[in-house]
């Protein structure tokens, strides 16, 4: 798995703690030996730099444009690692 950082956002927790949210795309190489074919599978992740906390959901789509759109949506709404899986589930069920 590779990671590609898309953006970093500064936020403040309810108790005033300053946090840096790092939004990234995960990239996994999928291969099929029988058909001599390969593709990339994309996912998303969020990390909190100061806490070392990180969550990711891999293998969401094969389309880079979709995952870039999802990552943008997550970052613009300041989604955190704790709520990442719920946000991805909602996005998939749209």
Secondary structure, DSSP 8 states (H G I E B T S, - for coil): -EEEEEEEEEEE-TTS-EEEEEEEEEEEEEEETTTTEEEEEEEEEEEETTTTEEEEEEEEES-HHHHHHHHHHHHHTT--GGGHHHHHHHHHT-
